[in-house]
Amino acid sequence: MMETIFRFKKFNKTIYASIILIIILLAFSSPILGYEIDVELMNPYQDINWDSINYYKANLHTHTRRSDGFHSPLTVINEYRKNNYDILALTDHNKYTWPWKEYGINYKNTKLIAIDGSEISNTHHLGSYFNDYASNESSENKVLSEIKRRDGIAVFFHPGRYNKKIDWYKYYYKKYDNLVGIEVFNKNDRYSNDRKLWDRLLFELMPDYPVWGFGNDDMHNITTDLGWHFNVFLMKANTRDNIKKAMVNGHFYIYNPKKQNESMNFFIKEVLVENSSIKLSVKGNYKKIEWIAYNTITERSEVFATGNKVDVSDYIYKTNYVRAKVISETGIIYTQPFGIKY
Ligand SMILES: [Zn+2]
């Protein structure tokens, strides 16, 4: 009897082991057998008609003497005009520097589109746009609710200055659809860990909650701060409505000139997404294109592929998004993330 029971148990174990082995074999052999996993690519640039857009240069984080900046609003605005910017937001700490005509701006004389906003600064610093909220409030929830109530949009600034956990950020991005992005370049890259955090966040939130990356001067001093990183908006016409839509939908990329204030001499001409592949076509000279995502094993931002085309079906077990970096002798373009759904 004892022996029978023992043998029965042994037999059972063998069956379980075999079933598990068959499942494992099936799972790993499916690509060999010709099964393909459906991949859906979420392209932030999908709605862009590349034949009819223009490229607009934007700085969305700027200080004046109204808070801790060195210069008057008029000097700051004129300096950005001189440097061929198309879009500017004055974001004084907890202050609403608006309307610009109060600071001597004649709108008829400028093509520069003015975005109203502030930098909410008693919380994790936050860029607040398209609304008049300016407050010493210290609760992020209250601030983000107030911005939302005013139909404004928000971006977390220089996350590298804080020691917030990833879950802290996740909570706000999931809760507030008007919190559209994160600043991943500040001045001449004061916080290089900002991209690592961005990639980690994207890994946690893509493709359902995209977080757009912004690059800004955080301008206090014209000489040292102006012209290190800017956002290139991809729009048919430069209007406040279009800018707001582009900020919400990720219709822009970041540019980092190698030398301060150097103008851009290469552009993304088109983004083509077909099935599981993304192809960038670039106008002008560039050295290489890297496709970056978060590697969960090394816990770092890593280059997954190079070249102007990537097929994400090669990486689906490794990542749920990918973003591109176009590198030239004169500067670097950073695209928004492409989500991968499978
Ligand atoms: Zn600032």
Residues whose N, C-alpha, C, O or C-beta is under 5 A from the ligand:
A	BS01	ZN	E119 D218
